[in-house]
Amino acid sequence: MSTLIADIGELTTNDPELGRLTDAALVVEGDRVVWVGAASAAPAADERFDAAGRAVLPGWVDSHTHLVFAGDRTAEFEARMSGKPYTAGGIAITVNATRDASDAELAVTIQRHIAEAVAQGTTYVETKTGYGLTTADELRSARIAARHADETTFLGAHLVPSGVDADAYVSLVCGEMLDAVAPHVRWADVFCEEGAFDVDQSRAVLKAAAAKGLGLRVHGNQLGEGPGVRLAVELGAASVDHCTYLSAADIDALAGSDTVATLLPACDLSTRQSLPPARALLDAGATVALASNCNPGSSYTTSMAYCVTTAVLQMRMTVEEAVYAATRAGAIALHRNDIGHLAVGARADLHVLDAPSTTHLAYRPGVPLTHAVWRKGTKVR
């Protein structure tokens, strides 16, 4: 069954040859894009969807979330809004609630948040473990995540559990826990930050994961100019996420590497920190992605449009740069070539805006603009 998406006012392809098209159309067959071009040259198809001059772009690629969790941290948020600083320690609240939750409860939560994201144009979601912090709880988190998310990351090195020796816990993460979780995940991550894991502990976790064949990711430079970026570049990690506080050397290192700087502006706003230096990263030549960091403590949003709007209005990114960061660059951060763009052969993940151009994402901040969504070739909204 083929579907012609006709009368597209503005088509963002993220393809270097096609660029941004006006008066365009595309054809979807199965789960793939099979034709892209001028509306006047569109071939016949089994079905037709009239975009009526609306903008079409690839579905959002949310390359950083934490969706296997239970509990609520509203009180922590209220405390931050009253002036209390953010620290990594609040993760323990979610860990306790997650351990107490049933598998069914955790599954309902992740399904609810993914459905919420899809309704806003997100068509590909990465999510992490990290709220179990025992071998059994990390394993069940990985299994639940793998059943519902598109990509799953092992984050056993999220925080050292209360009352546990840090070095002993790192040994557990690198050994028994990694052995148990590895068959269910594609990536491993570590929170390389003061209050979580130092650079030597983080390096040990990442090297153990690499030896298991897992791709590497790093939470880094969220709370200060720490070693996270340098470690990610050293080990060839696919991405280093947060990048809120960067030195000139960090920016140069990212620009000279294949490691994607994934920025999480909703988190920085929620924790009342500085926004990351997106303009400096882009000007230096680094690849910049945007993601939601959806989690119950520091960034409880599934709205990629909110992140794009923030990037444009407050981080000096252009609309085109921000949309690319939230689509194609997110795919690059996940080492995926089939998503985040709309060219022949790409996965048919489409986001139709109720607006004539992507500029309206920032021009009309806070307005829900998602008109229709295709995910893997199926219209889901």
N, C-alpha and C positions, 0 to 999 in steps of 0.2 A: 504494500500500500504506500503510495507516494502522496505527499502534500506540498502544494505550492503556497509559499508565504508571499503574497503579492502586495504591490503598492506600498513598499517600504520607503518611508520618507528619508531616513538616514540609516545606513547599515554599517555598523562597526564590525569589521571582520578580524582585526588584529593580525591580518596577513600582510607581510611586507610587500607583496606584489599587488594585492587587491586594494589595500588601504581602506579608506572610508568612502562608501558609495552613497549616492543619492539616487532617488527614483529607481530603486533596486528591487530584486526578488531573489528568493532562493527556494530550492526544492529539497525536501527531506524524504528519505526512503528508508524504512527500517529505523535503525538508530543512528544513521549517518546523514550528513549533508552530501548531496550528490550533484548539485548545480548551484552556482552563484553568478549573478550578472545583472544586466540592465533589465528593468521591468518590461520594456518593450520586446525583449528577446526571450522572455521566459517560456520554457516548454510546457506542454500540457502535463497534467498530473491527475491522479485519481480524485483528490480533494483539493479544495482551495480555501485558504484563510486570507481574508482581506485585512491587511494591516492599516488601511485607510490613512496612509501618510505618517504613521507612527514610527518611532525609532526602534530598531532592533539591534541587540548586542548579544555577545555570548553570555550565558548564565554566569552568575558570580561563582568564583572558586574560592571557598573559604578554607584556607590552608592551615588554620590554627584555631581549634576549639577544644573545650574540655566538657563533654556532654554526658559522661557516665558519672552521675553524682546524685546525691540526695541531700535534703535539708535546705536551710534558708540562712542567708547572712545579711538580712535587712538591717539588723542592729549594727553590724560592722559598717555598713554603708552610711547609716545615719551618723555614726561616730566620726567617720572621715569627713562628712559634710560639716561636722561641728569643729573640725580642726585636728582630729587625731591622725597622725601619719600612717600611711600604709606600710605594713611589713609582711614578710612571707608567712608569718606565724598563723594567720587566719586560715590557712589551708587545713590545719588540724581540725577545725570545726567541721568542715565538709568531710574529712576522712572519717571521723567518728560516725556521722550520719550515714555515709555511704556504706560503711561496714555493717550497720544495723539494718539497712534496707534489703528487701528481697530482690532476687533476680528480676521478677516481674515488675517490681516498682522501678528499678533502674531502667528496664527496657521501655517502659511507658514514658519515662522522662526523656530519654534520648529520641524516641520516636516523635514526641511532641515538639521538641525543639527543632528537629530536622524538618518536620512538616511546616513549622512556623517560618523557617529559613526559606524553604522552597516556595512558599506563598509570596515571598518578597524577591524572588528571582535567583536564589542560590540553587545551583544544580549539581554542585560537587562539594563534599564536606569531608575534611580530615578531622579526626578527634583522637584524644589521648586517654590513656589510663592515668593513674597518678593519685587517685583518691582512695586507694586500697592500702597500699604500702605494706602488705604481707603477701607472701607468695600466693596463697589461696585467693585473696581478694583482688590482687592484680590480674591473676589468671581469669577470674570470672569477669572482670571489667573488660579485659581484652576480648574475650569471647562475645560479650554483649556488644561491644563497639564494632567488632568485625561483622556482626550480623546486620548492622543497621547503617553504619557510615561507609563512605567510599574508600577512605584510607584510615588505617589505625596505627597509632604510635604508642610505644611503651615508654611511660614516664614514671617508672618506679623510683627514679631519683628526682622526685618532686620536693620532698622534704624528709628530714630524718625524723622518724616517729618519736614522740615524747618518751623519755626514759630508755631509749636505745642508744648504744654507743655508735658514733658516726662511722668509724672505720669498720665496725662489725656490720653495720647496715650496708655500707658500700660493697662489702664482700658478698653479702646476701644478694644484692641487686645484680652484681656481676656474675654470680654463680647460679644458685638454685632458682631464683626468681626469673632471671633471663632465660634459663633453660626451659622453664615452664611456659613462659609467655611467647617466646620467639616464633613458634609455628603459627601464631594467630595475628602477627603484626608485620608491617613492612618497615617501620622506622623505630629508632630509639632516640630519646630526648633526655636532657638533663637541665635542671635549674641551676646554672652556674652563677651564683649570686651570694652576697653576704647574707647570712641567715639561712642559707640552703646548703650548697655544695661548693667547696673551694676548687681551684683550678686542677689540682692533682687528683682529687676525688672525681671531678667531672671527666678528666682525661681517662681515668681508669674505666669508668662506666662506658664511655663512648668507644674506647678501644675494644672492650669486651663485646660490645654490640656489633661492631664492625667485623670482629672475628666470627660472629654468628651469621654474617651476611646481611645484616640490617643496614639500611641507610641511616644517616645521622642528621639530627637537628639539635639546636641549642636554644634554650631560654637565656638570653644574655643582655647585659648592659641596661637592665630595667631600672635599677635603683641607684646606679652610679657608673662611673667609667671603670668597670671591672674587666676581667680577662675573657669574658664570654666570646666577644667578636674574634679576638686573636686565636682562641682555641678552635672556634668553628672553622676559621680559614686554614689554620694549621692542619686540621684533620680532614679538610675537604667536605665539611658538612653541607648538605643541600641548602640549609637556611639557618640564619641566626635571627631569633624573633624577639621583639621589643625594640632594641637599639635606641632607647630613649636618650641615653647619655653616651655620646661618642666623641672621642678625641679626633684630631686631624689624622693621626696615624691609623685609627680604626677605620675612618672613611676611606683612606687610601688603600688599606688592606682589602676592604670589601670591593672597591672599584677594580682592584687588580686580581680578583678571584672570581670563581664561579658560584660562590656562596651568595644566596639571595638575602637581602636585608628585608625581613618581613616586619612591617610596622603595624602596631596595634593601637591606633589613636583612641578608640573608645575606652580602652583600659587606662590610658594616660589621663583622659578627662575624668574618669570615675575615681581615680586615685589622686587627682589634683597634682599631677606632676607636669613637667614640661612636655610639650609635644616633640616627637623626634625630628631631627634635622633632614627632612625629606629633600628639600631643595639642594642642600649641600651634597647629599648622596647622589642625586640624579645628575647634578652638574659635574660630579667627579667621574661619572660613568658606571656607578653601581646599579645592579638590578634591584628594583624596589617593588615589593608586594605589599598589599593591604589585606588584613584579615580581622575577624571580629574578636577573637580571643574569648568567645562566649564561655563564661563560667559563672558560678553563683557568687563569687566574692569580689572580683575586681573589674568585671566587664560583662554584666548580665544583659547582653543584647545579641540578637541574631541578625541584626540589620547591617548588611554590607553597604547599603545605600547611605546609611548614617556615617560609616567610615569614609566613604568616597566624598561625601559632602564636607566632612571635617577636614579631609586632606586638601580639598580645594580652598575652602574658606579660611582655614587657619594654618595650613602647612605649606602654602605657596606652590602646590602642585596644580598643573592645568587640569581641566576636566579630562582631556584625552589621556594624560599621564595617570590620573587616578583610576579611570576606568580600566586601563591596561593593567595597572597594579592589582586591581581586584579581580581580574580575569586571567589574562595570559601569564602575567608574572606569578600569580598564585599557582598556576599549572607548572611553570618552570620550577618553582620551589618544591613541587611534588614530583618532579621529573616525569611529567606527563606531556606527551606531544599531541594527544588527541582531544584535549579540552582547552577552553579558554580562548578559542578562535573559531571563526566560521569560514572555512574553506572546504573545498571538495575533499571528502575523506574524514573530516572532523566529526566528533560525536555531536549529534544533533541536540545540543543544549542551548536553548534560545530564550531570551528575555525580551519581551515586547513592552515598551514603555507607553503609558498614556500621555505621550508628549512627542513633539516632532524631532527632538534631538536629545542627546545625552547631557547637553548643557543644562537642561532643566533639573537634573539631579542636584545641582548646586544652586541654580537660579531659583528653585522653589523648595528650599530646605524643609524637611519634615513632612512634606506632602507625599502620601503613598502613590507612587507612579506606576507600579507594576500592573500591566493590563493582561498579559498572558505569559505562560511559561511552558516550554517544552523541555523534558528531561529524558535523555536517551531516546529521542524521537517520539515520545508520547506526550501529548498535551495534558499537563497536570493542573493547569489553572487557566 
